[in-house]
Amino acid sequence: MKKTIYLGAITLVIAGLLTVVSAGAMVRTSQSPQTPTVIVKTGNEITGRNVAMAKSLEPIRRNSPVSRSAVVVATGAHPAVSSDNNGNVVVGFEAQDNVWYCPSIDYGATFNAQAVGWQFNNPPSLPSVDSCGGGRFIATLVPNYQDDDGGDVQQFTTSNPNDIQNGWTGVYWKGTDLGDGYYDYQSVACGGYTKGDPNEDAWAYGGISMIGTYNHSDPVVGTPFFFYQFDNTGYGWFYPMNTTKSGGTSTSMVIDPVTLHGFVCWNYNNSGNMDIYAYENNFSNWSEYQGYPIHPDIKEAEIYSAGNDAYVDIAAFNDNVIIVSQRDGNIVAYYSADALTTVDEVTIQTGAVNPRVMYNSEHKATCSFVKDGQVYFSTTDDDGATWSIPKAIDEPENQNVPAEFQSADISGLGAVWQQVDGNVYFASTTGALPPVLDITGITGGIKVGATISNTGGADATNVIWTIKIIGGIFKRINKTYTDTIVSLPVDSPQKITTTGFVLGWGKITIAISATCQEGASKQVSTTGKLLLIYIKI
């Protein structure tokens, strides 16, 4: 399997900005919470785990760029999206018999003209992507059954998502001939984390959950699996979570950014009723199992409700956990303040499908879903106990959204959805985009100049810029120039220049930075030569 780059019209349309009411102005729903039955098991060790070694996906790099337009448009289906607090957004989608991932580095205002994917013998499907934080992302997909019985766990990672040519790595672990056999994955999900340890963060990005078939000789269909890499050489653990559970169709995973505890959920057929099975482990620590490093198990939980949980998604923040479910045609939230030890439930919306959930910050989360051909979202500021009255994304492109599985997804910065016209659209769910600073057009001469622009969705205020010139033949040149732009409106670039002149000779480095009161920043650098008082770039 080989890496390739999607050079067609990228499957993203940047819709106009979404206006949402503030948290203080939101109208809350007034449903009475119910308490489902929860069975918690602690101290149990997941048995029968198997070790596998990663195999690399050989990259192919194509450098021909696609023409950019004001709005990035293409065709695709079954989108997935994730974002971080630095303005990075990654969207996965199906197109041209493959799965692709396309980044934005400006809060979703624009997307890269290219997308990255890998070549497979047969078309994969249903991408999943999650932010690890700090520009790091993990992604996966559902493999085609014709490729190794659909038993390869695919993992794609990046710490520089906008570098399509060199910034992404793809590996896979073969499960079909491991142990009794892990194969025919029908649903996958991934959860990302950052440990803060440079050695671990260089290779550890998170975990992957699957619904698949176990045991070739006596198949258990639709059973829960779990996987993660456990060392820098590429070894990983396959977990056959509980092979007494079968008939599952949906899985989701998240790693709590505060506690670094992993939470995974799967649905399964419990004597004719689709219930939820969940698992918690600790990604912040390592212990040992059969002589290999392993993340410690914490507990399992089973959630029994009065209905059939057809599709599930999970979010967590500081031991507060929300699972949203498409249950008998309604969108239901199971919420817990103690890491699924106890659980309550509340109905968010009736007559809807495809729920997705994402924590935005402590206590605050957003749930999206599809109803009557439109994407709606509802928010909570009390960890899922109450939800705002659902609001449709206010864009003309938000129409004719199919009810099929994974036709829409939600991230901290916005929602993504497909339309029956074949396009995939992205729109903010956080109101107007913040300022996004850029620095271009560095010039030399007697003075150094550059252009600072704001490509975001709001004016930048108190933009502090700095130009620093260092180097020279004796390394004695060290000049810093700084000033403030009181207001930098969108699409109104301003020139900045140094004052006076620099005297010297030899190679120099020019570093230019800008930061604004709203928190946006940009840094660029270049080299040049100083010829007495003339700077050649």
C-alpha positions as CSV (number, residue, x, y, z in Angstrom):
1,M,0.0,0.0,0.0
2,K,1.4,3.4,-1.0
3,K,0.8,6.9,0.1
4,T,-0.7,9.2,-2.6
5,I,-2.0,12.7,-2.8
6,Y,-5.5,13.7,-3.9
7,L,-5.1,16.2,-6.7
8,G,-8.7,16.5,-7.8
9,A,-10.8,19.3,-6.6
10,I,-10.6,18.8,-2.8
11,T,-13.8,17.6,-1.3
12,L,-14.4,20.6,0.9
13,V,-16.6,23.6,0.5
14,I,-16.1,26.4,3.1
15,A,-19.5,27.6,3.9
16,G,-20.2,31.0,5.3
17,L,-19.8,31.7,9.0
18,L,-22.4,30.5,11.5
19,T,-23.9,32.8,14.0
20,V,-24.7,31.2,17.3
21,V,-26.2,32.5,20.5
22,S,-24.0,33.0,23.5
23,A,-23.9,30.5,26.3
24,G,-25.6,32.9,28.5
25,A,-28.5,33.4,26.1
26,M,-29.1,29.8,25.2
27,V,-32.6,28.4,26.0
28,R,-32.3,25.1,27.9
29,T,-34.4,22.0,27.3
30,S,-36.5,20.9,30.2
31,Q,-36.5,17.1,29.9
32,S,-36.6,15.0,33.0
33,P,-33.4,12.9,33.2
34,Q,-33.7,9.2,33.6
35,T,-31.2,6.7,35.0
36,P,-30.4,3.6,32.9
37,T,-29.0,0.5,34.5
38,V,-25.2,0.5,34.7
39,I,-23.1,-2.5,35.7
40,V,-19.4,-1.6,36.5
41,K,-16.6,-4.2,36.7
42,T,-13.3,-3.1,38.2
43,G,-10.1,-5.1,38.6
44,N,-10.9,-7.4,35.7
45,E,-8.0,-8.0,33.3
46,I,-8.7,-8.1,29.6
47,T,-7.4,-11.5,28.6
48,G,-6.2,-13.0,25.3
49,R,-4.4,-9.9,24.1
50,N,-2.0,-10.3,21.2
51,V,1.1,-8.4,20.0
52,A,1.7,-7.3,16.4
53,M,4.4,-5.4,14.6
54,A,3.7,-2.4,12.4
55,K,4.3,-2.4,8.7
56,S,5.1,0.8,6.9
57,L,3.0,2.2,4.0
58,E,5.4,3.3,1.3
59,P,4.9,6.9,0.3
60,I,4.4,8.3,-3.2
61,R,4.8,12.0,-3.5
62,R,3.2,14.1,-6.2
63,N,4.0,17.8,-6.2
64,S,1.6,19.2,-8.8
65,P,-0.7,21.7,-6.9
66,V,-4.4,22.1,-7.6
67,S,-5.5,25.6,-8.5
68,R,-6.9,27.4,-5.5
69,S,-10.0,29.4,-5.6
70,A,-11.7,31.6,-2.9
71,V,-13.6,28.5,-1.7
72,V,-12.1,25.0,-1.8
73,V,-14.6,22.8,-3.5
74,A,-14.7,19.1,-4.4
75,T,-16.7,15.9,-4.1
76,G,-16.8,13.3,-1.4
77,A,-18.8,11.4,1.2
78,H,-18.8,10.2,4.8
79,P,-16.8,13.0,6.4
80,A,-15.0,13.0,9.7
81,V,-13.5,16.1,11.3
82,S,-11.3,17.1,14.3
83,S,-9.6,20.3,15.4
84,D,-7.3,21.7,18.1
85,N,-6.9,25.0,19.9
86,N,-4.2,26.2,17.5
87,G,-6.6,26.6,14.6
88,N,-5.7,23.3,12.9
89,V,-8.6,21.3,11.4
90,V,-8.4,17.9,9.6
91,V,-11.2,16.6,7.6
92,G,-11.3,13.0,6.4
93,F,-13.6,11.9,3.5
94,E,-14.2,9.2,0.8
95,A,-13.5,10.1,-2.8
96,Q,-12.2,8.4,-5.9
97,D,-12.3,5.0,-4.3
98,N,-10.1,6.0,-1.4
99,V,-10.1,7.8,1.9
100,W,-8.4,11.2,2.1
101,Y,-7.4,13.7,4.8
102,C,-7.3,17.4,4.2
103,P,-6.0,20.1,6.7
104,S,-6.7,23.7,7.5
105,I,-4.4,25.8,9.6
106,D,-6.6,28.9,9.9
107,Y,-9.6,27.6,11.9
108,G,-11.3,26.2,8.8
109,A,-11.3,29.5,6.9
110,T,-9.4,27.8,4.0
111,F,-8.2,24.3,3.4
112,N,-5.1,22.9,1.8
113,A,-5.3,22.5,-2.0
114,Q,-4.3,18.9,-1.6
115,A,-5.3,16.0,0.5
116,V,-3.3,13.0,1.6
117,G,-4.2,9.3,1.2
118,W,-2.6,5.9,0.7
119,Q,-3.1,3.4,-2.1
120,F,-5.0,0.2,-1.3
121,N,-5.9,-2.7,-3.5
122,N,-9.6,-2.2,-2.8
123,P,-11.4,0.9,-1.7
124,P,-11.5,1.6,2.1
125,S,-14.3,3.6,3.7
126,L,-15.5,5.6,6.8
127,P,-12.5,7.7,8.0
128,S,-12.0,8.7,11.6
129,V,-9.7,11.4,12.8
130,D,-8.9,12.9,16.2
131,S,-6.7,15.7,17.5
132,C,-4.0,14.8,20.0
133,G,-3.4,18.5,20.7
134,G,-0.6,20.8,19.7
135,G,-0.9,20.2,16.0
136,R,-0.7,16.4,16.3
137,F,-3.5,14.2,14.8
138,I,-4.3,10.5,14.5
139,A,-6.5,9.0,11.9
140,T,-7.8,5.6,10.7
141,L,-10.4,4.0,8.4
142,V,-12.4,0.9,7.7
143,P,-10.4,-1.4,5.5
144,N,-12.0,-3.3,2.6
145,Y,-12.7,-7.0,3.3
146,Q,-10.9,-8.0,0.1
147,D,-7.6,-6.6,1.7
148,D,-6.4,-9.2,4.3
149,D,-10.0,-10.1,5.2
150,G,-10.5,-6.5,6.4
151,G,-8.3,-7.2,9.4
152,D,-5.5,-4.5,9.0
153,V,-5.6,-1.7,11.6
154,Q,-4.6,1.4,9.6
155,Q,-3.0,4.3,11.5
156,F,-2.1,7.7,10.0
157,T,-0.4,10.3,12.2
158,T,1.0,13.8,11.8
159,S,2.6,16.5,13.8
160,N,2.5,18.9,10.9
161,P,-0.9,18.3,9.1
162,N,-0.4,21.0,6.5
163,D,2.7,19.3,5.1
164,I,1.0,17.0,2.7
165,Q,4.3,15.9,1.0
166,N,6.3,14.9,4.1
167,G,4.2,15.5,7.2
168,W,2.1,12.4,7.4
169,T,3.1,8.8,8.3
170,G,1.0,5.7,7.5
171,V,1.5,2.2,9.1
172,Y,-0.7,-0.8,9.6
173,W,-0.9,-3.9,11.8
174,K,-2.2,-7.2,10.4
175,G,-4.8,-8.8,12.6
176,T,-6.4,-11.5,10.4
177,D,-3.7,-14.1,11.1
178,L,-3.0,-13.0,14.7
179,G,-4.1,-15.3,17.5
180,D,-7.6,-16.6,16.6
181,G,-8.0,-13.8,14.1
182,Y,-9.2,-10.2,14.1
183,Y,-10.9,-9.3,10.8
184,D,-13.8,-7.8,8.9
185,Y,-13.9,-4.5,10.7
186,Q,-17.3,-2.8,10.2
187,S,-16.8,0.3,12.3
188,V,-13.6,2.0,13.6
189,A,-12.8,5.1,15.7
190,C,-9.6,6.7,17.1
191,G,-8.7,8.8,20.1
192,G,-5.6,11.0,20.4
193,Y,-3.5,12.3,23.2
194,T,-0.2,14.1,24.0
195,K,1.7,12.9,27.0
196,G,4.1,15.9,27.2
197,D,7.1,13.5,27.1
198,P,9.0,14.2,23.9
199,N,10.3,10.6,23.7
200,E,6.8,9.1,24.0
201,D,5.1,11.8,21.9
202,A,7.4,11.0,19.0
203,W,5.6,7.7,18.3
204,A,2.6,7.5,20.6
205,Y,-0.5,9.2,19.3
206,G,-3.5,7.3,20.8
207,G,-5.6,4.2,20.2
208,I,-8.1,2.7,17.8
209,S,-11.4,0.9,18.5
210,M,-13.1,-1.5,16.1
211,I,-16.2,-3.6,15.7
212,G,-15.3,-6.7,13.8
213,T,-15.2,-10.5,13.6
214,Y,-13.1,-12.7,15.9
215,N,-12.0,-16.3,15.5
216,H,-11.8,-17.8,12.0
217,S,-12.9,-21.3,13.1
218,D,-15.8,-20.2,15.3
219,P,-16.6,-16.6,14.1
220,V,-18.0,-14.0,16.6
221,V,-19.5,-11.3,14.4
222,G,-19.8,-7.7,15.4
223,T,-17.6,-8.0,18.6
224,P,-15.6,-5.2,20.2
225,F,-11.8,-4.8,19.6
226,F,-9.3,-2.3,20.8
227,F,-5.7,-1.4,19.7
228,Y,-2.8,0.9,20.4
229,Q,1.0,1.0,19.7
230,F,3.1,0.4,22.8
231,D,6.7,1.2,21.8
232,N,8.8,3.2,19.4
233,T,9.7,0.1,17.2
234,G,6.1,-0.3,16.1
235,Y,4.7,-3.1,18.3
236,G,1.1,-2.8,19.3
237,W,-1.6,-4.5,21.3
238,F,-4.8,-6.1,19.9
239,Y,-7.5,-6.6,22.5
240,P,-10.4,-9.0,22.0
241,M,-12.5,-7.0,24.5
242,N,-15.3,-9.3,25.3
243,T,-16.1,-12.0,22.7
244,T,-19.4,-12.9,24.5
245,K,-20.7,-9.7,23.0
246,S,-21.7,-9.7,19.3
247,G,-24.0,-8.0,16.8
248,G,-22.4,-4.6,17.2
249,T,-22.5,-1.9,14.5
250,S,-20.9,1.2,16.1
251,T,-17.9,2.2,18.2
252,S,-16.3,5.4,19.4
253,M,-13.2,6.4,21.4
254,V,-11.8,9.4,23.2
255,I,-8.9,10.1,25.5
256,D,-9.7,12.6,28.3
257,P,-7.3,15.5,27.8
258,V,-7.1,16.2,31.5
259,T,-6.7,12.7,33.0
260,L,-5.4,10.9,29.9
261,H,-7.8,8.1,30.6
262,G,-9.1,6.4,27.5
263,F,-12.8,5.8,27.2
264,V,-14.2,3.5,24.5
265,C,-17.8,2.4,23.8
266,W,-19.3,-0.2,21.5
267,N,-22.9,-1.2,21.0
268,Y,-23.9,-4.9,20.9
269,N,-26.9,-7.1,20.6
270,N,-28.0,-8.0,24.2
271,S,-30.7,-10.6,23.6
272,G,-32.4,-8.6,21.0
273,N,-31.8,-5.2,22.5
274,M,-28.9,-3.0,21.3
275,D,-27.0,-1.9,24.5
276,I,-23.7,-0.2,25.2
277,Y,-20.4,-1.8,26.4
278,A,-17.7,0.6,27.6
279,Y,-14.1,0.4,28.7
280,E,-11.7,2.7,30.5
281,N,-7.9,2.5,30.7
282,N,-5.0,4.8,31.6
283,F,-2.9,6.3,28.8
284,S,-0.9,8.3,31.3
285,N,0.8,5.3,32.8
286,W,2.5,2.1,31.6
287,S,2.6,-1.3,33.4
288,E,3.7,-4.7,32.1
289,Y,1.8,-7.6,30.6
290,Q,3.5,-10.7,29.3
291,G,6.8,-8.9,29.4
292,Y,5.6,-5.9,27.2
293,P,4.5,-2.4,28.2
294,I,0.8,-1.9,28.5
295,H,-1.6,0.8,29.6
296,P,-3.4,-0.3,32.8
297,D,-7.0,-1.4,32.7
298,I,-9.4,0.6,34.9
299,K,-12.9,-0.7,34.4
300,E,-15.6,-2.0,32.1
301,A,-19.2,-0.8,32.1
302,E,-22.4,-1.9,30.6
303,I,-25.3,0.5,30.0
304,Y,-28.7,-1.1,29.6
305,S,-31.5,1.2,28.4
306,A,-35.1,0.9,27.4
307,G,-34.3,1.2,23.7
308,N,-31.9,0.2,20.9
309,D,-28.7,2.2,20.7
310,A,-27.9,2.0,17.0
311,Y,-25.0,4.4,16.7
312,V,-22.9,5.9,19.5
313,D,-20.2,8.6,20.0
314,I,-18.3,9.5,23.1
315,A,-16.6,12.6,24.6
316,A,-14.8,13.1,27.9
317,F,-13.2,16.0,30.0
318,N,-11.9,15.6,33.5
319,D,-13.8,12.4,34.2
320,N,-17.0,13.8,32.9
321,V,-18.2,11.5,30.1
322,I,-21.0,12.0,27.5
323,I,-22.2,9.2,25.2
324,V,-24.7,10.3,22.6
325,S,-26.8,7.6,20.9
326,Q,-29.2,7.2,18.0
327,R,-31.8,5.3,20.0
328,D,-35.0,4.3,18.2
329,G,-35.1,7.4,16.1
330,N,-34.2,9.8,18.9
331,I,-30.9,11.4,20.0
332,V,-30.1,10.5,23.6
333,A,-27.3,11.6,25.8
334,Y,-25.9,9.3,28.5
335,Y,-23.9,11.5,30.9
336,S,-21.7,10.8,33.9
337,A,-19.7,12.9,36.3
338,D,-17.6,10.0,37.7
339,A,-16.1,8.3,34.6
340,L,-19.2,6.1,33.9
341,T,-19.4,4.7,37.4
342,T,-23.0,6.2,37.5
343,V,-24.9,7.3,34.4
344,D,-28.0,9.4,33.7
345,E,-29.7,10.0,30.4
346,V,-31.6,12.8,28.7
347,T,-33.2,13.1,25.3
348,I,-31.7,15.9,23.2
349,Q,-34.0,15.6,20.1
350,T,-36.6,13.3,18.7
351,G,-36.9,12.1,15.1
352,A,-33.1,12.6,14.2
353,V,-30.1,10.5,13.3
354,N,-26.3,10.5,13.2
355,P,-25.4,12.0,16.6
356,R,-21.8,13.2,17.2
357,V,-20.5,14.9,20.4
358,M,-17.4,17.0,21.2
359,Y,-16.2,18.7,24.4
360,N,-15.3,22.3,23.7
361,S,-13.9,23.1,27.2
362,E,-14.7,22.1,30.8
363,H,-18.4,21.4,31.3
364,K,-19.2,22.6,27.7
365,A,-19.9,20.3,24.8
366,T,-21.7,20.3,21.5
367,C,-23.8,17.5,19.9
368,S,-24.6,17.5,16.2
369,F,-27.2,15.4,14.4
370,V,-29.2,15.2,11.2
371,K,-32.9,15.9,11.1
372,D,-35.1,16.5,8.0
373,G,-32.1,16.9,5.7
374,Q,-30.3,19.4,7.8
375,V,-27.4,19.4,10.3
376,Y,-28.5,20.7,13.7
377,F,-26.4,21.2,16.9
378,S,-27.2,21.6,20.6
379,T,-24.9,22.6,23.4
380,T,-24.6,21.9,27.1
381,D,-22.7,23.8,29.7
382,D,-23.3,21.3,32.5
383,D,-21.7,18.2,31.2
384,G,-24.7,16.8,29.4
385,A,-27.5,17.2,32.0
386,T,-29.3,19.9,30.0
387,W,-29.1,20.9,26.4
388,S,-30.0,24.0,24.4
389,I,-32.8,24.0,21.9
390,P,-31.3,22.5,18.7
391,K,-30.4,25.0,16.1
392,A,-29.8,24.3,12.4
393,I,-26.5,25.5,10.9
394,D,-27.5,28.7,9.2
395,E,-26.0,28.1,5.8
396,P,-27.7,27.8,2.4
397,E,-25.6,24.6,1.8
398,N,-27.1,23.0,4.9
399,Q,-29.8,21.1,2.9
400,N,-30.4,17.7,1.4
401,V,-28.1,16.0,3.9
402,P,-28.6,12.3,3.7
403,A,-29.7,10.3,6.8
404,E,-27.1,7.6,6.1
405,F,-24.4,6.8,8.7
406,Q,-21.6,9.3,9.0
407,S,-23.1,12.0,6.8
408,A,-21.9,14.7,9.3
409,D,-19.4,15.2,12.1
410,I,-18.5,17.8,14.7
411,S,-15.3,19.3,16.0
412,G,-14.4,22.0,18.5
413,L,-14.2,24.5,15.7
414,G,-17.0,23.5,13.4
415,A,-19.2,20.9,11.7
416,V,-18.7,19.0,8.4
417,W,-21.4,17.4,6.4
418,Q,-22.1,15.9,3.0
419,Q,-24.9,16.8,0.6
420,V,-26.7,14.8,-2.0
421,D,-25.0,17.0,-4.6
422,G,-21.8,15.1,-3.8
423,N,-20.0,18.0,-1.9
424,V,-18.7,18.1,1.6
425,Y,-19.1,21.4,3.5
426,F,-17.4,22.9,6.6
427,A,-18.8,25.7,8.7
428,S,-17.9,27.2,12.1
429,T,-20.1,26.4,15.1
430,T,-18.3,28.9,17.3
431,G,-19.5,32.1,15.7
432,A,-17.2,34.3,13.6
433,L,-13.7,33.0,13.0
434,P,-11.0,34.8,15.1
435,P,-8.2,36.8,13.5
436,V,-5.6,34.9,11.6
437,L,-2.3,36.7,11.0
438,D,0.0,36.1,8.0
439,I,3.4,37.7,7.1
440,T,4.4,37.8,3.5
441,G,6.5,39.7,1.0
442,I,9.8,40.2,2.9
443,T,11.9,42.7,1.1
444,G,15.4,44.1,1.5
445,G,17.4,47.1,0.5
446,I,18.4,49.8,2.9
447,K,15.6,48.7,5.1
448,V,13.8,45.4,5.7
449,G,10.1,45.4,5.0
450,A,7.2,42.9,5.0
451,T,3.4,42.8,4.8
452,I,1.2,41.7,7.7
453,S,-2.4,40.6,6.8
454,N,-5.4,39.3,8.6
455,T,-7.1,36.4,6.8
456,G,-9.5,35.4,9.6
457,G,-13.0,36.4,10.4
458,A,-12.6,39.3,12.8
459,D,-10.4,42.4,13.2
460,A,-7.1,42.0,15.0
461,T,-6.3,44.6,17.6
462,N,-3.0,45.7,19.1
463,V,-0.9,43.7,16.7
464,I,2.7,43.8,18.1
465,W,5.2,43.1,15.3
466,T,8.9,42.5,15.6
467,I,11.7,42.4,13.0
468,K,15.0,40.9,14.3
469,I,18.2,40.9,12.2
470,I,21.2,38.8,13.5
471,G,24.5,37.5,12.1
472,G,27.2,39.1,10.1
473,I,30.7,38.0,9.4
474,F,31.7,38.4,13.1
475,K,28.3,37.5,14.5
476,R,27.9,40.9,16.0
477,I,24.8,42.1,14.2
478,N,21.8,42.0,16.6
479,K,19.1,44.5,15.7
480,T,15.5,44.5,16.9
481,Y,12.7,46.7,15.6
482,T,9.2,46.6,17.0
483,D,5.9,48.5,16.8
484,T,2.2,48.1,17.2
485,I,-0.7,48.2,14.7
486,V,-3.7,49.4,16.7
487,S,-6.2,47.7,14.4
488,L,-5.8,45.2,11.5
489,P,-9.1,44.6,9.7
490,V,-9.7,41.5,7.6
491,D,-8.2,41.7,4.1
492,S,-6.5,45.0,4.8
493,P,-2.8,44.2,4.7
494,Q,-0.3,46.7,6.2
495,K,3.4,47.3,5.4
496,I,6.0,47.3,8.1
497,T,9.6,48.4,7.8
498,T,12.7,48.8,9.9
499,T,14.0,52.3,10.8
500,G,17.5,53.6,10.1
501,F,20.0,51.2,8.6
502,V,22.2,48.3,9.6
503,L,26.0,48.5,9.1
504,G,28.0,45.4,8.5
505,W,28.9,42.6,6.2
506,G,28.1,38.9,5.7
507,K,25.2,36.4,6.0
508,I,22.3,37.5,8.2
509,T,19.0,35.9,9.5
510,I,15.8,37.9,9.5
511,A,13.1,36.8,11.9
512,I,9.7,38.5,11.8
513,S,6.8,37.9,14.2
514,A,3.4,39.3,15.0
515,T,0.9,38.7,17.7
516,C,-2.4,40.3,18.5
517,Q,-4.6,40.9,21.5
518,E,-7.0,38.1,20.4
519,G,-4.2,35.5,20.7
520,A,-3.3,34.9,17.0
521,S,0.3,34.9,16.1
522,K,2.7,34.3,13.2
523,Q,6.4,33.8,12.8
524,V,8.5,33.7,9.6
525,S,12.2,33.9,8.9
526,T,14.6,34.1,5.9
527,T,18.3,34.6,5.3
528,G,20.1,37.3,3.4
529,K,23.4,39.1,2.9
530,L,24.4,42.4,4.4
531,L,26.7,44.4,2.0
532,L,27.7,47.4,4.2
533,I,24.2,49.0,4.5
534,Y,22.4,47.2,1.7
535,I,20.5,44.0,2.6
536,K,20.1,41.5,-0.2
537,I,17.4,38.8,0.2
